[in-house]
């Protein structure tokens, strides 16, 4: 499946550099020890300084939608596809795609695991999620 290329600005650059290496890097606050998303210079929980830490890449499917008619013409051949919010074990919610699963097999609360696929800009890879074996 193709994935739209994200806006990889300077704030999110570490996230997308790590994604090219198959690692899920997220902003983390040393002061309150919480992860957050989207990236910000200061922690949204306590205003502490944020750095970047690797996340496990596991979580649960919070909610999802099946796209039957792609808004982006470049994605029309990939429809239907699943867009979703995934709640990571680190307490962060990501907007992403669910891959390698039939829509009929999906339900909120199922376990998911992160992996990475290229976007339409081959230089940028994005995190996507697949159901875990115990799903």
GIUR-V375157 format. One record per run of one state. SS is the DSSP state (helix for helix, strand for strand, loop for the rest). FROM is the first residue (numbers start at 1). TO is the last residue. If there is no record, write none. Layout:
ss = [SS SS]
from = [FROM FROM]
to = [TO TO]
This chain:
ss = [loop helix loop strand loop strand loop strand loop strand loop strand loop helix loop strand loop strand loop helix loop strand loop strand loop]
from = [1 13 21 25 30 35 37 42 43 49 55 58 68 73 79 81 89 93 99 103 106 111 119 125 132]
to = [12 20 24 29 34 36 41 42 48 54 57 67 72 78 80 88 92 98 102 105 110 118 124 131 135]
